[in-house]
Amino acid sequence: MKFLMTLFVFISSPIVSAGILFEPQVGYVFSSKFKGTMSYSGPATGTTAIDEKTTGIEYGGRLGYSSLGFMGGLNYGKISGTSKDGTDGSKDDVKGSNLGVFVGYNAPVLFRAWLAYNFSSKVDVSSSSFEGKSTEVGVGFKALPLISLNFIYRMYDYDKLKSSGMEFTTSNFKPKEMELSVSAPFNLF
């Protein structure tokens, strides 16, 4: 009986804990690609064909509140990597960031999931800068109490392009990416 009580307390303790959630994260973006046509308008109007694949390191985390397994708060990530053009093979350095909000559920044993809406997504490639928003879906596997192995699927919607001192409005530029990450979710209080 003591064993069952101890097991119950051990399994259910994350459910009853509440407090400030702090979750640093580092990951590898292994599949970020866009192949298609982007339309733009501004000082000039037109379309351009894009065939890009990006890989890189993402670091950041989540800061928020958790109670009864539910969690919510701010989501931040900074990405640094390389973009490869699928037509000519040229490579460019890529730097980007995402800032938004998230909600999710942290199951008592092994599993967690969240959704995020990033109201500010930016990426700099070569001499161009894209701005927009993104959404992400994440699932995690808690192998150890403070370590979560995560898979994240992120969908971007860039609507502004800045290039050579000019600003354009874009449409149809919606890259998608997949990421594997490791995070350490824990409650401060």
N, C-alpha and C positions, 0 to 999 in steps of 0.2 A: 504494500500500500504506500509506503514511503517513497518507493521508486516511482510509482505512478504520479504522486503529488509533485515530486521533484521534476519529473518529465513535463507535467502540465505547466508548472511555473516557468520552466525553461522555454517551452514552446510558445506560451501565451504572453510572455513579458514584453515583446515588441509591440503588442497590440495595446497594452495599457500605458505604455510610455508616451509622453507628449512633451513637446518642446521645440526649441530652435533646431532645425535641420541644417547641417553643414555637410556638403558632399563635394570634395575636390575630385577632379576627374582628368584622366589623360587617355587619349585614344589615337587610333590610326584610321584615317579615312582611306579606305582601300578601293572604293568605286564611286567616283563622282564624275558623271559624264553628261554631256549635252551634245546631241547631234540633231541639227535641224536648221531652220531659218529664223532669224531674229529681225523684226521690223523696228525701225526707229524713225522719230520725227523730231524736229527742232530747227537748228540753223540749216540742216539738210534733211531730206526725207529719202528713205529707201529700205532695202532689205540686204542682209548679208548672211551667207551660209556659215555655220559654225559646227566644228567637229572637234570637241575638246574632251580630254580625260585628265582629271586631277587626282593626285594622291598627296597625303601629307599627315602631319601630326596636329591633333586638336587637343587643347587643354582648357580647362575652365571648371565649371561646376554649377551646383545649385545651392541656393540659400533660401530657406523658408521656414515653414512651420509644419509639424507633423503631429497627428493625434489619431488614436484608434486605427492606425494603419494608413490613414489618408495623409497625403502631403501636398503642399502647394507653396509657391513662392517665385523667386527670380531664377532665371536660367541664363548662363553666360558661357560662351565658348570663343576661343581665339584659334584660328587655323593658319598654319604655315606649311607650304608645300610647293609642288611643281605641277604645272599644267603642260600637257603635251598636245600639240595640234595633230589631229588625225590625218590631215591632208599632206602636210610637208614635213612632219616629224619635229618641228621646232619646239623648244621648251622655254617656258617662262616661269619666273618665281611668282607664287601666289600668296597673298596674305589676306585674311578675312576675319570677320567677327560676327557673332550673333548675340543679341540681347533680347530677352523676352520673359514670359511667365510660363509656369508649368503647373499641372495638377497630376496626381498619380496615386497609386496604392502600393503599399509595402506589405505584402502578405507575411504572416507570422513565420513561415518556413520557406526558404529557398527562392521565392519568386517576387518580383516587383515590376511595375509597369508605369509609364507616364506618357503624357501628351504635352507638347510645348508649342506655344505660338510666339515666335520671335518677331517682334514688331520692328526690329532694326537688324537687317542682315546686309553686310557690306563685304565686297571683295575687290582687291586691287590686283590686276594682271597687267604686267608690262606698263604701258602708259595710260591704261584705261581703268576706270573705277566704276563698279556697279553697285547700286543700292536698291533695297527692296525689303521683302519680308520672307519668312519661312515658317513651315510647320514641321514638327518632328514627332515620331513615335519611338519610344524606347522600351525595351524589355531587359530585365536583369536577372541573373542567376546568382544568388548569394551562397557561394561555396563556403565561405567562412563568415563569422558574425560581422566583421567590419569590411569585408571585401565583396564587391559586386562586379561580376563580369557582364558587360552590357553589349547589346546590339542596338544601334540607332539608325533609323531611316529618316532622312531629312529631304524635304521638298521645298525648293526655292521659287520665288516669283520676283525677279528683278524687274523694276519698272523705270529706273533711271540709269543713264550712262553718262559719265563725264570723261571726255577725251580731248586732248589738245586744247584745253581751256574752254571747251564748249560743252553744254549740257543738252542731252537728248532724252526723250521719252521712249521707252522700249516696250515691246509686246512680244509675246511668244518666247520669252527667254526664261525657261523654267527648268533649270538643272535639278537633278536628283542625286543624292549621295548616300552611301552606306558606310557605317563606322563600327569598329569594334573598340571597346574602351574598358578601362578598369577604374572603378571609383570606390571611395571609402565613405559610405553614408553613415552618419551618426548624429545623435541628438546631443546638444550642448547642455540642456537642462532637463 
